[in-house]
Amino acid sequence: MKRCIRIIFLSLITLSLFIACEKIEYEMPSAGTRGTLLKVDFKMDTTLTFSYEAITSSLVFESNFSWVAEVEEQATSWLTISQTQGKPGTHEIHFSITKNEEQNIRYGRIKLYAGDTSVVVTVKQKAEDFILEGDEEGTIKIYLDSRKQDTSYSFYANVEWTASIDEETYEWIKLDMSGVKGQVKLIIKVEENLQSTDRTGTIIVQSGNSSFVIQVIQENKDEFKYEDETTLSYRCVQSEQTFKFSARVNWTATVAEADKEWLSVDQESGIAGDIELVITAQENPSSTNSRTGQITIAGKDSTFILTVNQDRYTQFEYTQSTDFTFPHSGGTQTFEFISNVDSWTISGVAISGLFSASPNSGGKGRYIVTITCVGAGPNGSPNAQSRTLELKGGGKTVTLNVTRK
């Protein structure tokens, strides 16, 4: 009986069938009982050509002999088949190809053996037109500061290509380019951004069938960036605050001459980077006037002003009521305040009797004074009792009115 394999190729997608144009001798490995050592003219076999994308296709064939199929070892990492052997009859085996992320075309061979007959099916997968170094949703993004500078983007091209920019972008971006195949380093020349806003330029690299986009995003000319308000508020006592900003140039910090007696900075100059400037305000001795100072932050071409506001001197700072009412049974309440004086006292006729305060003296700082009301006993007076406590210090008196119902 004549032994043969009749091959019919059906693809799951539209395929182009190619016959190799050159004559290549390919020596099949020994198949043992499956077949004999053969020399097969490559032109007698079939080459299937695919794009670089992942794909699944199939082979349909008839055989009057038991058959075996295998993938050439060098291609097993990217080419797989669904069935490796079968009995006589009509069969369909599927083969899958992964995406070709290599720079070159690659080849893999599927070998079919039946008796002493064999057929080689060569799978040819093209490389992608462009192989990119970085890809963010199909668009390459290059971020630059506002300086005049050269940057670049590297990619691999399997085709001849062109790069273009629109007319508006051409005003500030120039390209050093060539359209040859192989490893490419596209030089992008960027002018200084003198605008007050960021700007984006678009470069399109394309071949006959594919393209990709490079976006150049350039910052505006601002030399300083900061998130906080540029006005700082201080209480009347000596204190410090930190102001954070970013500088892309060397900078200086200068306190206005009229404010140097009470306002200072921990750094008068620095280099580009992220800065934390500590600003100290001395105590404001005036009880009638608040005050305002200025610090100028200067770079190469721009400046901004930090404004410092400081409250007037107040001996005592508090926000709650100074009236305290207790039930007939007595109890405790608190009075919270900030002292800006070196020494203060709480005194009054109530201290040694019905009402008391603790602590009743202190210096500068934040205090919570507990006011205690003694409750009436079984034989106590049924009438309401009222007294006055006086918080004194620095020439200031705060009256605390205390009442027991």
URGIMO-V475117 format. One record per backbone hydrogen bond with DSSP energy under -0.5 kcal/mol. CO is the residue of the C=O (numbers start at 1). NH is the residue of the N-H. Records with the same first field share a line. If there is no record, write none. Layout:
BEGIN
CO = NH ; NH
END
This chain:
BEGIN
2 = 4
4 = 64
5 = 7
6 = 62
8 = 10 ; 60
10 = 58
16 = 49
18 = 20 ; 47
22 = 24
24 = 42
26 = 28 ; 40
31 = 34
32 = 35
38 = 28 ; 40
40 = 26
41 = 44
42 = 45
46 = 122
47 = 18
48 = 124
49 = 16
50 = 126
52 = 100
55 = 97
57 = 95
58 = 10
59 = 93
60 = 8
61 = 91
62 = 6
63 = 89
66 = 115
67 = 86
68 = 113
70 = 111
72 = 75
73 = 76
75 = 78 ; 79
78 = 98
80 = 96
84 = 69
86 = 67
89 = 63
91 = 61
93 = 59
94 = 82
95 = 57
96 = 80
97 = 55
99 = 101
100 = 128
106 = 125
108 = 123
109 = 72 ; 111
110 = 121
111 = 70
112 = 119
113 = 68
114 = 117
117 = 114
119 = 112 ; 121
120 = 46 ; 122
121 = 110 ; 123
122 = 48 ; 124
123 = 108 ; 125
124 = 50 ; 126
125 = 106
129 = 158 ; 159
130 = 132
131 = 156
135 = 137
136 = 139
138 = 213
139 = 136
140 = 215
142 = 217
144 = 219
146 = 193
149 = 190
151 = 188
153 = 186
154 = 133
155 = 184
156 = 131
157 = 182
162 = 206
164 = 204
166 = 170
167 = 171
168 = 171
169 = 172 ; 173
172 = 191
174 = 189
175 = 177
176 = 187
179 = 161
182 = 157
184 = 155 ; 186
185 = 187
186 = 153
187 = 176 ; 189
188 = 151 ; 190
189 = 174
190 = 149
192 = 194
195 = 221
199 = 218
201 = 216
202 = 166
203 = 205 ; 214
204 = 164 ; 206
205 = 212
206 = 162
210 = 207
212 = 205
213 = 140
214 = 203 ; 216
215 = 142 ; 217
216 = 201 ; 218
217 = 144
218 = 199
223 = 248
225 = 246
230 = 307
232 = 309
234 = 311
236 = 284
239 = 281
241 = 279
243 = 277
245 = 275
246 = 225
247 = 273
251 = 270
252 = 298
254 = 296
256 = 259 ; 260
257 = 260
259 = 262 ; 263
262 = 282
264 = 280
268 = 253
270 = 251
273 = 247 ; 275
275 = 245
276 = 278
277 = 243 ; 279
278 = 266
279 = 241
280 = 264
281 = 239
283 = 285
286 = 313
291 = 310
293 = 308
294 = 256
295 = 297 ; 306
296 = 254 ; 298
297 = 304
298 = 252
302 = 299
304 = 297
305 = 307
306 = 295
307 = 232 ; 309
308 = 293
309 = 234
310 = 291
315 = 340
317 = 338
322 = 401
324 = 403
326 = 405
327 = 330
328 = 376
331 = 373
333 = 371
335 = 369
337 = 367
338 = 317 ; 340
339 = 365
344 = 362
345 = 392
347 = 390
348 = 351
350 = 353 ; 355
354 = 374
355 = 353
356 = 372
358 = 370
360 = 346
362 = 344
365 = 339
367 = 337
369 = 335 ; 371
370 = 358 ; 372
371 = 333
372 = 356
373 = 331
377 = 380
385 = 404
387 = 402
388 = 350
389 = 400
390 = 347 ; 392
391 = 398
392 = 345
393 = 396
396 = 393
397 = 399
398 = 391
399 = 401
400 = 389 ; 402
401 = 324
402 = 387
403 = 326
404 = 385
END
